[in-house]
Amino acid sequence: MPRIAIMIVFLSIVRAGVAAQPSNILEKSFAFPPPVQWISGNWEVSLIGVAWGPANSPEMISKGHGERFSGKAEFFSDRSYALAIHLQAYATNSSASMMSGSSGLVLIKNVNADLQVPLELTPSGFVRFSGTPGTMDLSFNRINTTEVWDFFPVSPHRKEFLLQSFAFSSMHGKGGSPLASFRVLIRHNGLDVVNALPGLHTPCSDFTKSFSGTIGPNVQVTLRLTQQATTLSGTEQYARIGKTLWLEGRVDSLGNFALQERYPKDHVTGIFKGTFSRLCNGMTGYFSKPNGSRLLPFEFAEVKSGK
């Protein structure tokens, strides 16, 4: 057999063997609403995923950005694995969308409440984020939403982790009440997040309310909406059409919601994404077709009974 043909066969066998090797990476993503959320300064932070595996693996390194760090990069022989926490942050005002900030997230190392701040992961190893003490893990570039993976070097033998978020002023030392707290458990069949505090409580108690307002400049709409825990359901009527449409969706602990508009019930005709006001007597956001096209703003206000 020619040498080139032998080499091709050999490479094919090697690649097949590599592809057949099971991955050591465990990963889990969370659907809306996320299991834990908190407010850190001018940012609303949500936990949207976790991962765990060898720190030097391509799968873990690919999650890092390697853009906002300082200091020498290094891997750790005694902590050769990484616990990765996927965060999404929303800037609550326009000035915050041009800044870097801190989620306040830390790993609690021991019963003495010693804190381990998150690191960035690069092909050369772990490095600190910018800022002092290296905790500016949130970076915005004139947009109000960003995502980041925070990495904590850990021993491959450790299977339980307590993570908490603190106000930035409390991260330089011990003390202060956490803004949020949750545990990550490594199990045989995957990852679990448990004991999340504060729990997924929505900003308003369960309710049934009527709302009225506009989509775009002049499309008049009325809604009858019921909230039970994190579930939203109800009906909708366009003034010009008169037909009744159905609404189904979810709301998170910060008052953000996503609603599907349906007509008939098994066919999605539109998507509402927005936020309830503090007392849940108003709704603002954007409406679109199911594919994201024809984006329009909406604003609804509660209609009190008897009016």
ZIKASUL-V160862 format. One record per residue. N is the residue number from 1. RES is the residue in one letter. SS is DSSP state (helix for helix, strand for strand, loop for the rest). PSI is psi as a letter, one per 40 degrees, with the letter a starting at -180 (none if undefined). OMEGA is omega in whole degrees, 0 to 359 (* if undefined). Layout:
n=N res=RES ss=SS psi=PSI omega=OMEGA
n=N res=RES ss=SS psi=PSI omega=OMEGA
This chain:
n=1 res=M ss=loop psi=h omega=180
n=2 res=P ss=loop psi=i omega=183
n=3 res=R ss=helix psi=d omega=181
n=4 res=I ss=helix psi=d omega=180
n=5 res=A ss=helix psi=d omega=178
n=6 res=I ss=helix psi=d omega=180
n=7 res=M ss=helix psi=d omega=180
n=8 res=I ss=helix psi=d omega=178
n=9 res=V ss=helix psi=d omega=180
n=10 res=F ss=helix psi=d omega=180
n=11 res=L ss=helix psi=d omega=179
n=12 res=S ss=helix psi=d omega=178
n=13 res=I ss=helix psi=d omega=180
n=14 res=V ss=helix psi=d omega=181
n=15 res=R ss=helix psi=d omega=179
n=16 res=A ss=helix psi=d omega=179
n=17 res=G ss=helix psi=d omega=178
n=18 res=V ss=helix psi=d omega=181
n=19 res=A ss=helix psi=d omega=183
n=20 res=A ss=helix psi=e omega=182
n=21 res=Q ss=loop psi=h omega=180
n=22 res=P ss=loop psi=i omega=178
n=23 res=S ss=loop psi=i omega=176
n=24 res=N ss=loop psi=e omega=183
n=25 res=I ss=loop psi=h omega=170
n=26 res=L ss=strand psi=h omega=183
n=27 res=E ss=strand psi=i omega=179
n=28 res=K ss=strand psi=h omega=176
n=29 res=S ss=strand psi=i omega=184
n=30 res=F ss=loop psi=h omega=177
n=31 res=A ss=loop psi=i omega=177
n=32 res=F ss=loop psi=h omega=359
n=33 res=P ss=loop psi=i omega=182
n=34 res=P ss=loop psi=i omega=185
n=35 res=P ss=loop psi=d omega=180
n=36 res=V ss=loop psi=i omega=179
n=37 res=Q ss=strand psi=i omega=176
n=38 res=W ss=strand psi=i omega=178
n=39 res=I ss=strand psi=h omega=179
n=40 res=S ss=strand psi=h omega=182
n=41 res=G ss=loop psi=b omega=181
n=42 res=N ss=loop psi=e omega=185
n=43 res=W ss=strand psi=h omega=171
n=44 res=E ss=strand psi=h omega=188
n=45 res=V ss=strand psi=h omega=179
n=46 res=S ss=strand psi=h omega=173
n=47 res=L ss=strand psi=h omega=183
n=48 res=I ss=strand psi=e omega=177
n=49 res=G ss=strand psi=i omega=175
n=50 res=V ss=strand psi=i omega=177
n=51 res=A ss=strand psi=i omega=182
n=52 res=W ss=strand psi=h omega=179
n=53 res=G ss=strand psi=a omega=180
n=54 res=P ss=strand psi=h omega=185
n=55 res=A ss=loop psi=d omega=183
n=56 res=N ss=loop psi=e omega=180
n=57 res=S ss=loop psi=i omega=179
n=58 res=P ss=helix psi=d omega=182
n=59 res=E ss=helix psi=d omega=180
n=60 res=M ss=helix psi=d omega=181
n=61 res=I ss=helix psi=d omega=182
n=62 res=S ss=loop psi=e omega=180
n=63 res=K ss=loop psi=d omega=181
n=64 res=G ss=loop psi=i omega=179
n=65 res=H ss=loop psi=d omega=178
n=66 res=G ss=loop psi=f omega=184
n=67 res=E ss=loop psi=d omega=190
n=68 res=R ss=loop psi=g omega=184
n=69 res=F ss=strand psi=i omega=177
n=70 res=S ss=strand psi=i omega=177
n=71 res=G ss=strand psi=a omega=184
n=72 res=K ss=strand psi=h omega=177
n=73 res=A ss=strand psi=i omega=178
n=74 res=E ss=strand psi=i omega=168
n=75 res=F ss=loop psi=i omega=184
n=76 res=F ss=loop psi=h omega=184
n=77 res=S ss=loop psi=d omega=181
n=78 res=D ss=loop psi=e omega=178
n=79 res=R ss=loop psi=g omega=189
n=80 res=S ss=loop psi=e omega=177
n=81 res=Y ss=strand psi=i omega=177
n=82 res=A ss=strand psi=h omega=167
n=83 res=L ss=strand psi=h omega=185
n=84 res=A ss=strand psi=h omega=182
n=85 res=I ss=strand psi=h omega=182
n=86 res=H ss=strand psi=h omega=182
n=87 res=L ss=strand psi=i omega=170
n=88 res=Q ss=strand psi=h omega=182
n=89 res=A ss=strand psi=i omega=179
n=90 res=Y ss=strand psi=h omega=178
n=91 res=A ss=strand psi=h omega=186
n=92 res=T ss=loop psi=e omega=174
n=93 res=N ss=loop psi=i omega=187
n=94 res=S ss=loop psi=d omega=181
n=95 res=S ss=loop psi=d omega=180
n=96 res=A ss=helix psi=d omega=181
n=97 res=S ss=helix psi=e omega=177
n=98 res=M ss=helix psi=e omega=187
n=99 res=M ss=loop psi=i omega=166
n=100 res=S ss=strand psi=i omega=182
n=101 res=G ss=strand psi=a omega=182
n=102 res=S ss=loop psi=h omega=173
n=103 res=S ss=loop psi=e omega=183
n=104 res=G ss=loop psi=e omega=185
n=105 res=L ss=strand psi=h omega=177
n=106 res=V ss=strand psi=i omega=172
n=107 res=L ss=strand psi=h omega=177
n=108 res=I ss=strand psi=h omega=189
n=109 res=K ss=loop psi=d omega=188
n=110 res=N ss=loop psi=a omega=182
n=111 res=V ss=loop psi=e omega=175
n=112 res=N ss=loop psi=e omega=178
n=113 res=A ss=loop psi=f omega=173
n=114 res=D ss=loop psi=h omega=186
n=115 res=L ss=strand psi=i omega=173
n=116 res=Q ss=strand psi=h omega=183
n=117 res=V ss=strand psi=i omega=181
n=118 res=P ss=loop psi=i omega=178
n=119 res=L ss=strand psi=i omega=171
n=120 res=E ss=strand psi=i omega=179
n=121 res=L ss=strand psi=h omega=179
n=122 res=T ss=strand psi=i omega=177
n=123 res=P ss=loop psi=d omega=180
n=124 res=S ss=loop psi=e omega=180
n=125 res=G ss=strand psi=a omega=179
n=126 res=F ss=strand psi=i omega=174
n=127 res=V ss=strand psi=i omega=179
n=128 res=R ss=strand psi=i omega=168
n=129 res=F ss=strand psi=i omega=178
n=130 res=S ss=strand psi=i omega=179
n=131 res=G ss=loop psi=i omega=180
n=132 res=T ss=loop psi=h omega=2
n=133 res=P ss=loop psi=f omega=179
n=134 res=G ss=loop psi=f omega=186
n=135 res=T ss=loop psi=e omega=180
n=136 res=M ss=strand psi=g omega=185
n=137 res=D ss=loop psi=e omega=180
n=138 res=L ss=strand psi=h omega=181
n=139 res=S ss=strand psi=h omega=180
n=140 res=F ss=loop psi=i omega=179
n=141 res=N ss=loop psi=g omega=179
n=142 res=R ss=loop psi=f omega=169
n=143 res=I ss=loop psi=i omega=189
n=144 res=N ss=loop psi=e omega=179
n=145 res=T ss=strand psi=h omega=177
n=146 res=T ss=strand psi=i omega=176
n=147 res=E ss=strand psi=i omega=180
n=148 res=V ss=strand psi=i omega=169
n=149 res=W ss=strand psi=h omega=172
n=150 res=D ss=strand psi=h omega=184
n=151 res=F ss=strand psi=h omega=176
n=152 res=F ss=strand psi=h omega=176
n=153 res=P ss=strand psi=h omega=185
n=154 res=V ss=strand psi=i omega=174
n=155 res=S ss=loop psi=i omega=177
n=156 res=P ss=loop psi=e omega=182
n=157 res=H ss=loop psi=e omega=179
n=158 res=R ss=loop psi=h omega=187
n=159 res=K ss=loop psi=e omega=178
n=160 res=E ss=strand psi=h omega=185
n=161 res=F ss=strand psi=h omega=174
n=162 res=L ss=strand psi=h omega=178
n=163 res=L ss=strand psi=i omega=179
n=164 res=Q ss=strand psi=i omega=176
n=165 res=S ss=strand psi=h omega=180
n=166 res=F ss=loop psi=i omega=171
n=167 res=A ss=loop psi=i omega=186
n=168 res=F ss=helix psi=d omega=183
n=169 res=S ss=helix psi=d omega=182
n=170 res=S ss=helix psi=e omega=186
n=171 res=M ss=loop psi=e omega=180
n=172 res=H ss=loop psi=e omega=181
n=173 res=G ss=loop psi=a omega=182
n=174 res=K ss=loop psi=i omega=178
n=175 res=G ss=loop psi=i omega=182
n=176 res=G ss=loop psi=i omega=180
n=177 res=S ss=loop psi=h omega=180
n=178 res=P ss=loop psi=i omega=174
n=179 res=L ss=loop psi=d omega=180
n=180 res=A ss=strand psi=i omega=181
n=181 res=S ss=strand psi=h omega=176
n=182 res=F ss=strand psi=i omega=178
n=183 res=R ss=strand psi=i omega=174
n=184 res=V ss=strand psi=h omega=180
n=185 res=L ss=strand psi=h omega=175
n=186 res=I ss=strand psi=h omega=181
n=187 res=R ss=strand psi=i omega=181
n=188 res=H ss=loop psi=d omega=184
n=189 res=N ss=loop psi=e omega=177
n=190 res=G ss=strand psi=a omega=184
n=191 res=L ss=strand psi=i omega=174
n=192 res=D ss=strand psi=i omega=170
n=193 res=V ss=strand psi=h omega=185
n=194 res=V ss=strand psi=i omega=176
n=195 res=N ss=strand psi=f omega=180
n=196 res=A ss=strand psi=h omega=177
n=197 res=L ss=strand psi=h omega=358
n=198 res=P ss=loop psi=i omega=179
n=199 res=G ss=loop psi=i omega=184
n=200 res=L ss=loop psi=g omega=177
n=201 res=H ss=loop psi=h omega=181
n=202 res=T ss=loop psi=i omega=187
n=203 res=P ss=loop psi=e omega=179
n=204 res=C ss=loop psi=i omega=177
n=205 res=S ss=loop psi=i omega=180
n=206 res=D ss=loop psi=h omega=184
n=207 res=F ss=strand psi=i omega=165
n=208 res=T ss=strand psi=h omega=185
n=209 res=K ss=strand psi=i omega=173
n=210 res=S ss=strand psi=i omega=179
n=211 res=F ss=strand psi=i omega=177
n=212 res=S ss=strand psi=i omega=179
n=213 res=G ss=strand psi=a omega=186
n=214 res=T ss=strand psi=i omega=167
n=215 res=I ss=strand psi=h omega=186
n=216 res=G ss=loop psi=a omega=185
n=217 res=P ss=loop psi=d omega=190
n=218 res=N ss=loop psi=e omega=179
n=219 res=V ss=strand psi=h omega=183
n=220 res=Q ss=strand psi=h omega=184
n=221 res=V ss=strand psi=i omega=170
n=222 res=T ss=strand psi=i omega=181
n=223 res=L ss=strand psi=i omega=169
n=224 res=R ss=strand psi=h omega=193
n=225 res=L ss=strand psi=h omega=177
n=226 res=T ss=strand psi=h omega=175
n=227 res=Q ss=strand psi=h omega=172
n=228 res=Q ss=strand psi=h omega=187
n=229 res=A ss=loop psi=b omega=180
n=230 res=T ss=loop psi=e omega=184
n=231 res=T ss=strand psi=h omega=175
n=232 res=L ss=strand psi=i omega=176
n=233 res=S ss=strand psi=i omega=179
n=234 res=G ss=strand psi=a omega=182
n=235 res=T ss=strand psi=i omega=183
n=236 res=E ss=strand psi=i omega=176
n=237 res=Q ss=strand psi=h omega=172
n=238 res=Y ss=strand psi=h omega=183
n=239 res=A ss=loop psi=d omega=184
n=240 res=R ss=loop psi=d omega=186
n=241 res=I ss=loop psi=d omega=178
n=242 res=G ss=loop psi=e omega=179
n=243 res=K ss=loop psi=i omega=177
n=244 res=T ss=strand psi=h omega=176
n=245 res=L ss=strand psi=i omega=182
n=246 res=W ss=strand psi=i omega=179
n=247 res=L ss=strand psi=h omega=176
n=248 res=E ss=strand psi=h omega=180
n=249 res=G ss=strand psi=a omega=184
n=250 res=R ss=strand psi=i omega=177
n=251 res=V ss=strand psi=i omega=180
n=252 res=D ss=loop psi=a omega=186
n=253 res=S ss=loop psi=e omega=178
n=254 res=L ss=loop psi=e omega=178
n=255 res=G ss=loop psi=e omega=177
n=256 res=N ss=strand psi=i omega=183
n=257 res=F ss=strand psi=i omega=172
n=258 res=A ss=strand psi=h omega=183
n=259 res=L ss=strand psi=h omega=172
n=260 res=Q ss=strand psi=h omega=172
n=261 res=E ss=strand psi=h omega=186
n=262 res=R ss=strand psi=h omega=170
n=263 res=Y ss=loop psi=h omega=349
n=264 res=P ss=loop psi=a omega=189
n=265 res=K ss=loop psi=d omega=183
n=266 res=D ss=loop psi=e omega=183
n=267 res=H ss=loop psi=h omega=180
n=268 res=V ss=strand psi=h omega=181
n=269 res=T ss=strand psi=e omega=180
n=270 res=G ss=strand psi=i omega=181
n=271 res=I ss=strand psi=h omega=170
n=272 res=F ss=strand psi=h omega=172
n=273 res=K ss=strand psi=h omega=183
n=274 res=G ss=strand psi=a omega=186
n=275 res=T ss=strand psi=h omega=170
n=276 res=F ss=strand psi=i omega=171
n=277 res=S ss=loop psi=i omega=188
n=278 res=R ss=loop psi=d omega=179
n=279 res=L ss=loop psi=e omega=181
n=280 res=C ss=loop psi=f omega=176
n=281 res=N ss=loop psi=e omega=177
n=282 res=G ss=strand psi=i omega=180
n=283 res=M ss=strand psi=h omega=177
n=284 res=T ss=strand psi=i omega=178
n=285 res=G ss=strand psi=a omega=184
n=286 res=Y ss=strand psi=i omega=178
n=287 res=F ss=strand psi=i omega=178
n=288 res=S ss=strand psi=i omega=168
n=289 res=K ss=loop psi=i omega=183
n=290 res=P ss=loop psi=d omega=180
n=291 res=N ss=loop psi=e omega=179
n=292 res=G ss=loop psi=e omega=181
n=293 res=S ss=loop psi=i omega=178
n=294 res=R ss=loop psi=f omega=182
n=295 res=L ss=loop psi=h omega=180
n=296 res=L ss=strand psi=i omega=175
n=297 res=P ss=strand psi=i omega=173
n=298 res=F ss=strand psi=i omega=176
n=299 res=E ss=strand psi=h omega=182
n=300 res=F ss=strand psi=i omega=176
n=301 res=A ss=strand psi=i omega=180
n=302 res=E ss=strand psi=h omega=175
n=303 res=V ss=loop psi=h omega=181
n=304 res=K ss=loop psi=i omega=178
n=305 res=S ss=loop psi=h omega=180
n=306 res=G ss=loop psi=e omega=179
n=307 res=K ss=loop psi=none omega=*
